[in-house]
Amino acid sequence: MSATIELLHPRVAEAIRLSGIQVEVMECDPDLADTAAFCQHYKIAPEQTCNAIVVVGKSNPVKYACCVVLATCKLDVNKAVSQLLEVKRCSFATGEQTIETTGMQIGGVTPVGVDSMPVYIDSAVLQNEKVVLGGGNRSTKLLVKPSELSKLANIQFVDGIGIPR
């Protein structure tokens, strides 16, 4: 299941090179890229897996953010993320908006390489020694120490954006 950096989305590979973050690249079947299927097939605990979700704030101009929470949590879009974006309402971005703003497909979105918007990571992610994130495409994942993500320029660890399910 181990792979090389060249299999990642080019934007993700470049961000890894430039920031110097240490990651392990894992190959995965694109049909199993969604979190539940990935965890079940590859025997990885949901508590160790993260979801990166692009959110759109209902404002003029429109505001976007990439939010990362553990797979065991849901994203508090209505309250916590709305406050971070300083908007009254926000929602999950569509698949088209996600691709347009990150260049990545849903099921492969990662905060690594996202530089067009703020990235908010739930601080609960830091409780893990390593976590699994998307690789920027549906055929790879990243295994990384959460503290390594702080080497990226637009990352902010935030309390309470993930609500345990």
Backbone as CSV, one residue per row, in Angstrom:
resi,resn,N_x,N_y,N_z,CA_x,CA_y,CA_z,C_x,C_y,C_z
1,MET,0.821,-1.205,0.000,0.000,0.000,0.000,0.856,1.256,0.000
2,SER,2.143,1.158,0.223,3.043,2.297,0.219,3.326,2.726,-1.221
3,ALA,3.471,4.032,-1.450,3.665,4.555,-2.799,4.611,5.747,-2.762
4,THR,4.851,6.327,-3.928,5.757,7.470,-4.023,4.985,8.773,-4.188
5,ILE,5.664,9.867,-3.937,5.071,11.199,-3.978,4.566,11.547,-5.380
6,GLU,5.143,10.943,-6.413,4.751,11.237,-7.787,3.312,10.837,-8.088
7,LEU,2.731,9.939,-7.297,1.345,9.515,-7.520,0.327,10.530,-6.996
8,LEU,0.778,11.449,-6.162,-0.111,12.454,-5.589,-0.521,13.488,-6.629
9,HIS,-1.567,14.234,-6.318,-1.950,15.388,-7.126,-0.720,16.297,-7.196
10,PRO,-0.385,16.836,-8.364,0.827,17.665,-8.496,0.903,18.824,-7.492
11,ARG,-0.221,19.445,-7.199,-0.249,20.556,-6.236,0.140,20.068,-4.836
12,VAL,-0.304,18.876,-4.483,-0.002,18.287,-3.175,1.481,17.919,-3.095
13,ALA,1.985,17.271,-4.148,3.403,16.889,-4.179,4.297,18.122,-4.059
14,GLU,3.946,19.191,-4.755,4.742,20.424,-4.702,4.705,21.042,-3.302
15,ALA,3.545,21.046,-2.668,3.434,21.598,-1.308,4.281,20.797,-0.324
16,ILE,4.326,19.492,-0.496,5.146,18.638,0.376,6.625,18.983,0.187
17,ARG,7.048,19.111,-1.063,8.449,19.458,-1.337,8.809,20.825,-0.748
18,LEU,7.958,21.820,-0.975,8.264,23.188,-0.542,8.229,23.360,0.979
19,SER,7.282,22.681,1.637,7.121,22.862,3.081,8.040,21.955,3.893
20,GLY,8.468,20.862,3.285,9.318,19.913,3.999,8.573,19.019,4.970
21,ILE,7.237,18.931,4.826,6.516,18.048,5.742,6.844,16.596,5.415
22,GLN,6.879,15.790,6.449,7.180,14.367,6.313,5.863,13.600,6.213
23,VAL,5.674,12.888,5.109,4.462,12.099,4.893,4.822,10.729,4.351
24,GLU,3.906,9.823,4.534,3.970,8.523,3.872,2.819,8.511,2.876
25,VAL,3.091,8.143,1.641,2.066,8.096,0.604,1.527,6.673,0.525
26,MET,0.209,6.562,0.529,-0.456,5.269,0.461,-1.325,5.230,-0.795
27,GLU,-1.222,4.161,-1.555,-2.116,3.980,-2.698,-3.446,3.434,-2.201
28,CYS,-4.521,3.798,-2.894,-5.816,3.191,-2.582,-6.631,3.073,-3.863
29,ASP,-7.529,2.144,-3.842,-8.439,1.952,-4.961,-9.355,3.181,-5.018
30,PRO,-9.444,3.871,-6.160,-10.297,5.061,-6.258,-11.758,4.798,-5.867
31,ASP,-12.225,3.577,-6.082,-13.599,3.235,-5.703,-13.765,3.121,-4.190
32,LEU,-12.634,3.075,-3.462,-12.668,2.959,-2.003,-12.129,4.215,-1.321
33,ALA,-12.092,5.338,-2.038,-11.505,6.568,-1.500,-12.369,7.234,-0.432
34,ASP,-13.670,7.048,-0.492,-14.532,7.659,0.519,-14.243,7.015,1.871
35,THR,-14.295,7.797,2.905,-13.781,7.429,4.222,-14.281,6.086,4.744
36,ALA,-15.575,5.875,4.772,-16.107,4.633,5.353,-15.592,3.409,4.598
37,ALA,-15.649,3.452,3.274,-15.179,2.323,2.473,-13.669,2.137,2.638
38,PHE,-12.928,3.238,2.673,-11.472,3.173,2.842,-11.114,2.516,4.177
39,CYS,-11.716,2.992,5.253,-11.419,2.458,6.587,-11.744,0.976,6.680
40,GLN,-12.894,0.595,6.155,-13.301,-0.806,6.230,-12.355,-1.696,5.420
41,HIS,-12.058,-1.312,4.202,-11.241,-2.156,3.318,-9.785,-2.234,3.777
42,TYR,-9.214,-1.095,4.177,-7.788,-1.056,4.527,-7.535,-1.226,6.024
43,LYS,-8.598,-1.500,6.777,-8.488,-1.778,8.221,-7.794,-0.648,8.972
44,ILE,-8.249,0.587,8.708,-7.730,1.760,9.400,-8.882,2.360,10.200
45,ALA,-8.619,2.647,11.461,-9.663,3.143,12.357,-10.148,4.530,11.918
46,PRO,-11.463,4.746,11.932,-11.994,6.070,11.610,-11.416,7.171,12.511
47,GLU,-11.037,6.804,13.746,-10.462,7.778,14.685,-9.113,8.292,14.203
48,GLN,-8.493,7.573,13.264,-7.183,7.954,12.743,-7.302,8.589,11.356
49,THR,-8.503,8.709,10.867,-8.742,9.203,9.515,-9.431,10.562,9.578
50,CYS,-9.033,11.450,8.671,-9.608,12.801,8.638,-10.365,13.040,7.343
51,ASN,-11.365,13.884,7.434,-12.092,14.360,6.266,-11.758,15.825,6.063
52,ALA,-11.372,16.182,4.847,-11.138,17.576,4.471,-12.335,18.015,3.642
53,ILE,-12.999,19.061,4.101,-14.259,19.484,3.512,-14.165,20.965,3.162
54,VAL,-14.480,21.294,1.918,-14.508,22.698,1.513,-15.880,23.258,1.850
55,VAL,-15.859,24.428,2.476,-17.079,25.100,2.923,-17.161,26.453,2.217
56,VAL,-18.375,26.848,1.897,-18.587,28.139,1.245,-19.454,29.019,2.140
57,GLY,-18.969,30.227,2.419,-19.710,31.199,3.217,-20.630,32.001,2.326
58,LYS,-21.867,32.168,2.761,-22.854,32.915,1.988,-22.615,34.406,2.229
59,SER,-21.771,34.992,1.405,-21.432,36.413,1.540,-21.083,36.961,0.170
60,ASN,-20.894,38.248,0.108,-20.489,38.891,-1.126,-19.271,39.741,-0.854
61,PRO,-18.086,39.326,-1.269,-17.820,38.155,-2.102,-17.920,36.858,-1.304
62,VAL,-18.065,35.761,-2.019,-18.165,34.435,-1.413,-16.845,34.109,-0.715
63,LYS,-16.918,33.488,0.459,-15.733,33.087,1.208,-15.672,31.566,1.245
64,TYR,-14.476,31.032,1.066,-14.264,29.589,1.130,-13.285,29.264,2.244
65,ALA,-13.394,28.051,2.773,-12.426,27.525,3.732,-12.364,26.015,3.541
66,CYS,-11.196,25.457,3.823,-11.034,24.012,3.854,-10.978,23.629,5.323
67,CYS,-11.856,22.751,5.744,-11.944,22.353,7.150,-11.618,20.863,7.274
68,VAL,-10.859,20.524,8.308,-10.441,19.146,8.512,-10.909,18.680,9.890
69,VAL,-11.637,17.574,9.898,-12.112,16.968,11.145,-11.861,15.471,11.096
70,LEU,-11.810,14.860,12.260,-11.699,13.403,12.331,-12.948,12.776,11.723
71,ALA,-12.796,11.596,11.141,-13.927,10.909,10.514,-15.008,10.541,11.522
72,THR,-14.676,10.555,12.803,-15.652,10.248,13.851,-16.456,11.481,14.254
73,CYS,-16.201,12.596,13.583,-16.878,13.855,13.909,-17.602,14.397,12.690
74,LYS,-18.574,15.249,12.965,-19.185,15.995,11.868,-18.723,17.444,12.006
75,LEU,-18.680,18.137,10.901,-18.212,19.516,10.875,-19.320,20.456,11.331
76,ASP,-19.010,21.315,12.296,-19.979,22.301,12.797,-20.006,23.504,11.859
77,VAL,-20.653,23.303,10.714,-20.728,24.334,9.681,-21.569,25.512,10.141
78,ASN,-22.703,25.241,10.765,-23.663,26.292,11.075,-23.188,27.283,12.128
79,LYS,-22.391,26.836,13.068,-21.973,27.741,14.128,-20.474,28.042,14.060
80,ALA,-19.641,27.043,14.321,-18.200,27.273,14.443,-17.574,27.791,13.150
81,VAL,-17.867,27.148,12.035,-17.248,27.564,10.779,-17.810,28.906,10.316
82,SER,-19.106,29.130,10.501,-19.691,30.428,10.158,-19.006,31.555,10.933
83,GLN,-18.720,31.313,12.216,-18.024,32.324,13.017,-16.608,32.558,12.502
84,LEU,-15.897,31.489,12.148,-14.538,31.641,11.629,-14.517,32.440,10.326
85,LEU,-15.503,32.197,9.469,-15.578,32.903,8.190,-16.238,34.274,8.313
86,GLU,-16.781,34.551,9.502,-17.478,35.814,9.766,-18.643,36.034,8.799
87,VAL,-19.461,34.967,8.671,-20.664,35.021,7.850,-21.830,34.482,8.668
88,LYS,-23.037,34.850,8.262,-24.214,34.356,8.970,-24.505,32.907,8.637
89,ARG,-24.261,32.520,7.375,-24.561,31.152,6.949,-23.460,30.632,6.042
90,CYS,-23.217,29.345,6.166,-22.325,28.689,5.214,-22.797,27.252,5.023
91,SER,-22.274,26.634,3.974,-22.679,25.265,3.651,-21.501,24.539,3.022
92,PHE,-21.678,23.244,2.820,-20.656,22.464,2.147,-20.589,22.914,0.690
93,ALA,-19.389,23.039,0.167,-19.234,23.379,-1.242,-19.701,22.202,-2.096
94,THR,-20.162,22.501,-3.283,-20.541,21.445,-4.217,-19.260,20.780,-4.733
95,GLY,-19.416,19.653,-5.400,-18.271,18.999,-6.018,-17.584,19.916,-7.021
96,GLU,-18.387,20.649,-7.793,-17.828,21.588,-8.776,-17.050,22.712,-8.090
97,GLN,-17.603,23.281,-7.024,-16.905,24.341,-6.291,-15.610,23.815,-5.672
98,THR,-15.651,22.587,-5.177,-14.464,21.983,-4.571,-13.354,21.849,-5.607
99,ILE,-13.682,21.315,-6.768,-12.687,21.168,-7.837,-12.187,22.539,-8.291
100,GLU,-13.108,23.481,-8.451,-12.746,24.828,-8.921,-11.781,25.527,-7.964
101,THR,-11.983,25.367,-6.653,-11.170,26.104,-5.676,-9.918,25.372,-5.226
102,THR,-9.918,24.034,-5.334,-8.753,23.265,-4.856,-8.058,22.475,-5.961
103,GLY,-8.773,22.207,-7.050,-8.256,21.332,-8.094,-8.371,19.865,-7.721
104,MET,-9.062,19.562,-6.615,-9.145,18.191,-6.105,-10.587,17.694,-6.083
105,GLN,-10.739,16.374,-6.329,-12.051,15.748,-6.283,-12.428,15.394,-4.856
106,ILE,-13.720,15.436,-4.576,-14.208,14.966,-3.287,-13.796,13.500,-3.143
107,GLY,-13.327,13.139,-1.967,-12.794,11.801,-1.728,-11.279,11.802,-1.749
108,GLY,-10.707,12.924,-2.197,-9.257,13.051,-2.235,-8.764,14.386,-1.705
109,VAL,-9.697,15.238,-1.286,-9.319,16.583,-0.823,-8.422,16.483,0.402
110,THR,-7.398,17.311,0.404,-6.445,17.368,1.504,-6.108,18.829,1.762
111,PRO,-5.739,19.179,2.992,-5.324,20.562,3.246,-3.949,20.874,2.658
112,VAL,-3.188,19.838,2.333,-1.842,20.013,1.781,-1.971,20.493,0.339
113,GLY,-1.451,21.674,0.070,-1.537,22.223,-1.271,-2.701,23.163,-1.489
114,VAL,-3.548,23.340,-0.490,-4.647,24.298,-0.592,-4.113,25.645,-0.110
115,ASP,-3.931,26.563,-1.057,-3.404,27.869,-0.674,-4.320,29.018,-1.082
116,SER,-5.487,28.687,-1.638,-6.416,29.708,-2.102,-7.446,30.107,-1.045
117,MET,-7.343,29.511,0.156,-8.337,29.775,1.209,-7.729,29.390,2.549
118,PRO,-8.326,29.872,3.652,-7.834,29.426,4.956,-8.145,27.950,5.176
119,VAL,-7.288,27.296,5.956,-7.490,25.890,6.301,-7.616,25.800,7.813
120,TYR,-8.761,25.301,8.284,-9.030,25.142,9.707,-9.033,23.652,10.030
121,ILE,-8.164,23.257,10.956,-8.087,21.864,11.366,-8.547,21.761,12.811
122,ASP,-9.499,20.868,13.054,-9.983,20.675,14.421,-8.816,20.215,15.299
123,SER,-8.641,20.854,16.440,-7.507,20.539,17.318,-7.546,19.098,17.843
124,ALA,-8.713,18.440,17.781,-8.797,17.035,18.198,-7.915,16.142,17.317
125,VAL,-7.617,16.585,16.113,-6.753,15.830,15.201,-5.363,15.657,15.827
126,LEU,-4.929,16.651,16.603,-3.605,16.626,17.226,-3.439,15.515,18.258
127,GLN,-4.536,14.915,18.702,-4.467,13.852,19.697,-3.950,12.536,19.119
128,ASN,-3.878,12.438,17.797,-3.386,11.230,17.129,-1.897,11.332,16.857
129,GLU,-1.222,10.187,16.931,0.194,10.155,16.565,0.343,10.412,15.069
130,LYS,-0.504,9.755,14.262,-0.545,9.958,12.818,-1.994,9.903,12.371
131,VAL,-2.289,10.610,11.268,-3.627,10.588,10.686,-3.533,10.350,9.183
132,VAL,-4.639,9.866,8.625,-4.753,9.663,7.189,-5.549,10.828,6.613
133,LEU,-4.999,11.421,5.550,-5.652,12.506,4.807,-5.693,12.116,3.335
134,GLY,-6.509,12.810,2.566,-6.517,12.592,1.127,-5.175,12.972,0.524
135,GLY,-4.931,12.466,-0.678,-3.690,12.764,-1.386,-3.888,13.740,-2.536
136,GLY,-5.070,14.365,-2.589,-5.364,15.307,-3.660,-6.051,14.646,-4.846
137,ASN,-6.130,13.320,-4.799,-6.847,12.550,-5.818,-7.478,11.352,-5.105
138,ARG,-8.248,10.582,-5.838,-8.961,9.456,-5.219,-8.128,8.184,-5.159
139,SER,-6.891,8.222,-5.655,-6.080,7.006,-5.674,-4.916,7.027,-4.680
140,THR,-4.817,8.075,-3.875,-3.758,8.144,-2.858,-4.276,8.753,-1.565
141,LYS,-3.582,8.414,-0.495,-3.822,8.998,0.820,-2.467,9.364,1.413
142,LEU,-2.487,10.267,2.387,-1.285,10.659,3.114,-1.383,10.167,4.542
143,LEU,-0.306,9.614,5.068,-0.201,9.277,6.481,0.803,10.262,7.047
144,VAL,0.377,11.061,8.026,1.204,12.173,8.493,0.992,12.431,9.984
145,LYS,2.026,12.889,10.652,1.877,13.377,12.024,1.147,14.710,11.931
146,PRO,0.079,14.913,12.695,-0.663,16.171,12.603,0.203,17.414,12.829
147,SER,1.194,17.307,13.706,2.056,18.464,13.965,2.816,18.904,12.717
148,GLU,3.048,17.992,11.780,3.731,18.331,10.526,2.923,19.343,9.712
149,LEU,1.598,19.312,9.860,0.741,20.201,9.077,0.948,21.668,9.435
150,SER,1.462,21.928,10.622,1.707,23.321,11.029,2.823,23.959,10.204
151,LYS,3.559,23.179,9.432,4.596,23.721,8.543,3.998,24.396,7.310
152,LEU,2.717,24.155,7.060,2.037,24.768,5.919,1.573,26.170,6.295
153,ALA,1.643,27.090,5.360,1.436,28.517,5.636,0.043,28.893,6.142
154,ASN,-1.001,28.335,5.588,-2.351,28.817,5.896,-3.149,27.900,6.810
155,ILE,-2.444,27.103,7.624,-3.103,26.166,8.535,-3.349,26.819,9.885
156,GLN,-4.546,26.612,10.409,-4.869,27.081,11.754,-5.584,25.941,12.481
157,PHE,-5.040,25.528,13.620,-5.718,24.528,14.452,-6.743,25.253,15.310
158,VAL,-7.969,24.727,15.317,-9.097,25.398,15.969,-9.843,24.397,16.841
159,ASP,-10.214,24.817,18.044,-11.047,23.972,18.922,-12.492,24.002,18.458
160,GLY,-13.121,22.821,18.478,-14.572,22.755,18.369,-15.219,22.837,16.998
161,ILE,-14.466,22.685,15.906,-15.181,22.667,14.617,-15.692,21.260,14.300
162,GLY,-15.152,20.276,15.001,-15.639,18.903,14.855,-16.507,18.532,16.041
163,ILE,-17.676,18.012,15.761,-18.599,17.572,16.802,-18.631,16.045,16.766
164,PRO,-18.262,15.368,17.874,-18.294,13.895,17.872,-19.674,13.373,17.501
165,ARG,-19.687,12.330,16.668,-20.981,11.727,16.235,-21.536,10.879,17.342
